[in-house]
């Protein structure tokens, strides 16, 4: 049976501004579960993972996994290698979306896209957050200087990746040495970053 016209129109109107949405968001917009099921059956919606759907004509750019992860981990922030990749500071293409969450936050179950959860202390979760529109979703991503501090502080990110990201940030002028220094000091990374930043700026 085809979707009722009013429900179908409501669904299409909602998808214009929400190309990726959770089931509860559809329900809050007055769209019934049966309408969602029929939209999936007809190919109008793609079921990305449990309770998460995407419009078949939605944006499919390379950052879309970040938008999907932001939906799955609403209190998370794109961090570390995924944030470096988003800012163009590494050639690595992470197979997982690296998300930071607070130590008391809920850890998501395995899903698609694959998510690598990193627990950040509260002090490291509350600063340096930018919001970027990706596939119609406001995605929280740590800023360039905050991400640099995080990768130098991290024990799981290879130091060579952190150094190359720092070099790229300086060459591309995505953050000044002063701001990088200030942010590293505020985020517990200055001792590890200092010799590399000084070496990279000594001839500048």
C-alpha positions in Angstrom: 0.0 0.0 0.0 1.3 3.4 -0.9 2.0 5.9 1.8 -0.8 8.3 2.6 -0.4 11.5 0.7 -0.3 13.8 3.7 2.3 11.5 5.5 4.4 11.2 2.4 4.4 15.0 1.9 5.3 15.5 5.5 8.2 13.0 5.2 9.5 14.7 2.0 9.3 18.1 3.6 11.2 16.9 6.7 13.9 15.3 4.6 14.7 18.6 2.9 16.2 19.9 6.1 17.0 16.6 7.7 18.7 14.3 5.1 20.0 12.1 8.0 17.6 11.6 10.9 16.9 9.3 13.9 13.5 7.5 14.2 12.5 9.6 17.2 13.0 12.8 15.1 10.6 11.5 12.5 8.1 10.7 15.2 8.5 14.1 16.8 7.7 15.6 13.3 4.5 13.6 13.2 5.7 10.9 10.8 4.5 7.5 11.8 6.7 4.4 12.1 4.7 2.7 9.3 5.4 5.6 7.0 9.2 5.2 7.8 9.0 1.5 7.0 7.2 2.0 3.7 9.7 4.7 2.7 12.5 2.2 3.4 10.7 -0.4 1.3 10.1 2.0 -1.6 13.8 3.1 -1.5 13.0 6.7 -0.4 15.0 6.1 2.8 18.1 4.2 3.5 18.5 2.5 6.9 22.0 3.3 7.8 21.9 1.6 11.2 19.4 0.8 13.9 17.1 3.9 14.2 19.2 6.0 11.8 18.0 6.8 8.3 19.2 8.8 5.3 17.3 10.2 2.4 18.3 8.3 -0.8 19.2 11.6 -2.5 21.0 13.0 0.5 24.6 14.4 0.4 27.2 11.7 0.1 30.4 13.7 0.5 33.5 12.2 2.1 32.6 13.8 5.4 29.2 12.2 5.6 30.4 9.5 8.1 31.1 12.3 10.5 27.4 13.5 10.3 26.2 9.9 10.8 28.5 9.5 13.8 27.3 12.7 15.3 23.8 11.4 15.1 24.8 8.1 16.8 26.8 9.8 19.5 24.9 13.0 20.3 27.2 14.0 23.2 30.4 13.2 21.2 32.8 15.5 19.4 34.8 14.5 16.2 38.4 14.3 17.5 42.0 13.2 17.0 42.7 11.6 13.6 39.2 12.2 12.2 39.4 15.9 13.1 42.9 16.1 11.5 41.5 14.6 8.3 38.5 17.0 8.3 40.8 20.0 8.7 43.1 18.7 6.0 46.1 18.1 8.3 46.8 14.5 7.5 46.8 12.2 4.5 45.5 9.4 6.6 41.9 8.3 5.9 40.6 6.8 9.2 38.6 3.6 8.8 36.7 4.6 11.9 35.3 7.9 13.0 37.3 9.0 16.1 34.8 10.5 18.6 35.6 12.0 22.0 33.1 11.6 24.8 33.2 12.5 28.5 34.2 9.8 31.0 30.7 9.6 32.3 28.9 9.5 28.9 27.3 6.6 27.3 29.5 4.5 25.0 27.7 3.5 21.8 27.4 -0.1 20.7 29.2 -1.2 17.5 27.4 0.2 14.4 27.8 1.8 11.0 29.8 3.9 10.5 32.4 2.2 12.8 33.2 4.6 15.6 36.4 4.7 17.8 35.4 6.1 21.1 38.0 8.1 23.1 37.3 9.1 26.7 38.3 12.7 27.4 38.3 14.2 30.9 35.7 16.9 31.3 38.2 19.7 31.1 39.2 18.6 27.6 35.6 18.2 26.4 34.4 21.7 27.0 36.7 23.9 24.8 37.8 24.3 21.2 34.5 22.9 19.7 33.4 24.1 16.3 30.2 23.2 14.6 30.2 22.4 10.9 27.2 21.7 8.6 27.6 18.3 7.0 24.8 16.6 5.1 22.4 19.0 6.8 23.7 18.0 10.3 25.5 20.4 12.7 28.5 18.3 13.6 30.8 19.2 16.5 34.4 19.0 15.6 37.4 20.1 17.7 39.2 23.1 16.2 42.7 23.0 14.6 44.7 24.1 17.6 42.6 22.0 20.0 43.1 18.9 17.8 46.8 19.5 17.6 47.0 19.6 21.4 44.9 16.4 21.7 47.0 14.4 19.2 50.2 15.4 21.0 48.7 14.5 24.4 47.3 11.3 23.1 49.0 7.9 23.7 47.3 6.2 20.8 48.1 8.7 18.0 51.5 8.1 16.5 53.8 11.0 17.2 54.8 11.3 13.6 51.2 11.9 12.7 51.0 14.7 15.3 54.3 16.3 14.0 53.2 16.3 10.4 49.8 17.8 11.4 51.6 20.5 13.2 53.8 21.2 10.2 50.7 21.3 7.9 48.8 23.6 10.2 51.7 26.1 10.2 52.4 25.8 6.5 48.7 26.3 5.6 48.4 29.0 8.3 45.3 27.4 9.8 46.5 28.5 13.3 49.2 30.8 14.5 52.1 29.7 16.7 50.8 31.8 19.5 47.3 30.3 19.4 48.7 26.8 19.1 51.0 27.4 22.1 48.2 28.8 24.2 45.9 26.0 23.4 48.6 23.3 24.0 49.3 24.9 27.4 45.6 24.9 28.3 45.1 21.3 27.3 48.1 19.5 28.9 50.1 19.1 25.7 52.7 21.9 25.8 55.6 19.8 27.3 55.3 17.3 24.4 54.7 19.8 21.7 57.2 22.5 22.6 60.4 21.1 21.0 58.6 20.4 17.7 56.8 23.8 17.5 60.1 25.6 18.3 61.9 23.6 15.7 59.3 24.3 13.0 59.1 28.0 13.7 62.8 28.7 14.4 63.5 29.7 10.8 60.1 31.4 10.3 
